[in-house]
Amino acid sequence: QLQLVESGGGSVQPGGSLRLSCAASATARNLNYCMGWFRQTPGEEREGVASIWTGGSSSYYADFVKGRFTVSRDNAKATLFLQMNDLKPEDTGMYYCAAFVSSRDYCHIDAPEYKYNYWGQGTQVTVSS
């Protein structure tokens, strides 16, 4: 079973940066995955932040992070990253790494959340002055 472990969260001032990592284990070399980052604030629905396919370079972003966040992956290290720059207080939340098996690039930002059947435990990001 694919397992995902996030790291890199923390507290930062507005305008600062953080780099989140998601280490995947028990991956299959013959499979490709959609991998995505989601975030959730207590009392609100979880929302997609960014996603990427392990079989290509195209990436997808929610409007509220475009130009500030960059999603990338290192397939050899089975690791997903989210570089977050110019952080804003509204970026505060629990950030989750998620994945699902996808033989083609079906990783657009509108991909239904339920398709992501592998989830990490989350890492907290707090942006405050």
Secondary structure, DSSP 8 states (H G I E B T S, - for coil): --EEEEE--EEE-TT--EEEEEEEES--TT--EEEEEEEE-TTS--EEEEEEETTS--EEE-GGGTTTEEEEEEGGGTEEEEEE-S--GGG-EEEEEEEEE-SS----TTS-GGG--EE---EEEEE--
